[in-house]
Each structure stands twice: as structure tokens, then as C-alpha cells.
Amino acid sequence: MKGKKILYVSSEVLPYQAETEIAKLSFDLARALNTTGGQLRIFTPRYGDINERRHQLHEVIRLSGMNLVINDVDMPLIVKVASIQKERMQVYFIDNDEYFKLENAFDDQGELYSDNDERCIFFAKGIIETVKKLNWSPDIIHIQGWLGALLPLYLKTYYKDEPIFYHTKTMTCFLRPPFEETLNNELLSKLGFDEITEREAPELKVPDSMSLIKIASRYSDAITTIKGTLPEEAITYIEATGKPFLHGETIETTCKAYPQFYKELIHK
């Protein structure tokens, strides 16, 4: 993977969020990817529990002034940057005062917030627009977490003619079981403002966790998960896509398999 550009997307990652299992797994995976000899950049949301002073987040002038249209409303995109010095990893934070002022995507009772559908849209478009502004063409986009589930869909539809992504391969990694609730039922109509309709995304007529798994799997170039994470329905759907599928025994064995898996995906 020497010289290849890897864009790693995660909904949470140490040391910026609390030390949850997923945040730790995300960090371990990013660190493993960073040792493959490629260029790694991490994208994550700037949730309200991230201490900007302690972690030395700062805005980049050339990334300022962008707006994204979400549900026919202009929403400011704020991009902040920090570095995990010990690992030499650069982290980009997608931020907006409306969507990411809270600590995470769930309330104190563990229930989804009502605007999580718009967070998914904003996060996907925010990453793509930032990469365009950076003029940094990734060889692989590695997505972890349901918050980034719409990113492959956007890359293959709304942004399909962007030359910076012509050679980019997307891979979605599922490390967490499906959640039980549904996103806002208006998700599909909101996607319509970006010319994504039921024809492109019939799975999202009922926008639950399984639908996000299916839409991410169908539009990704490859899928990975750890055994015991996803229900059999999801595994059957993924296998039926015919996409390269890495179904690892553990996170450790899966991380070891990634360099070869990446090489095969890039040259596919």
C-alpha cells in the first residue's frame, strides 16, 4: 500500500471521544492502516464532547466558507483539523452548530435524535466537499459506522462525475450490530434535493438500520465485518451483491488482512 491514499471515515475515534469499544476499535484500525505505507487521513464528526483546546483542533482557512444544501436549506460546513502526533495521523472534523453540538447521535435513553437523517446527509456531503477542496484524490475510502452509510450512495450518484473520485474505491466496514429504531421517514424526500430518488435508493423507503446496511453494501466496492456482528439477513444480502467481502474472525485478524484486501480491491 506504499504511496496509496487512504481516507478513513469513522463516527467515533480515540482519543477524541470517550473510550467506547467502537472508538477504540476505530483507533486500532486506523493505526493498523497507517502502518501499511500509505497516506492516511481520518474524517470524523466534531461532536460536542470533543474538547477543542485539549486536542488542539483548529480551522483551516482554505476550507472555510463552504455551505451544504440539506433539505433545501443552506447549512454552514465547518472543518477543523488536528493531529494524533504519536501515530502521525491527521484528523479532519466535520462540524455544524446544528447537527454536531450534541455529544453523539443518541440521547440519554439511547434513542436516536430525530434529525439523524440530516446528519447522515451532511456528514457524507461534508466529507466529499472537503476532499474536493483539498484536491486530494483517495485510492480507498474506508467507512466505519452507520453515520457514513450514505457516502457510497452519494459518490456513485450525485458526485459520480467528479474527476477526483474516478479511481476511488469505497469499502464499508460494519463493526456494530444494527440499531433498533428508524431514521426520519422523510429521508428519501430530502435526498431528492440531490437528485437521489426511490429509483436509486429503494432500500430507504423504510430508513432503518438494515436499510442503511443494504444501501452502503450495494453502492460500496467492498464490504467487511467481524463474525457475530451482523444478522444473517445482512450477511445474505452482502454475499448476494457479489462484492469482495472480508468476513473476519476478529478485529486483529481482519486488520492483518487489510493490506492484501486493499491491493486486490485497487487493482480490481
Secondary structure, DSSP 8 states (H G I E B T S, - for coil): -TT-EEEEEES--TTTS---HHHHHHHHHHHHHHTTSSEEEEEEE--TT--TTTTT-EE-GGG-SEEEEETTEEEEEEEEEEEEGGGTEEEEEEE-TTTSSSSSSB-TTS-B-TTHHHHHHHHHHHHHHHHHHHT---SEEEEESGGGTTHHHHHHTTTTT-GGGTT-EEEEEE-S---SSB--TTHHHHHGGGT--TTT-GGGGS-BHHHHHHHHHHHSSEEEEETTSS-HHHHHHHHHHT--EEEESSHHHHHHHHHHHHHHHHT-
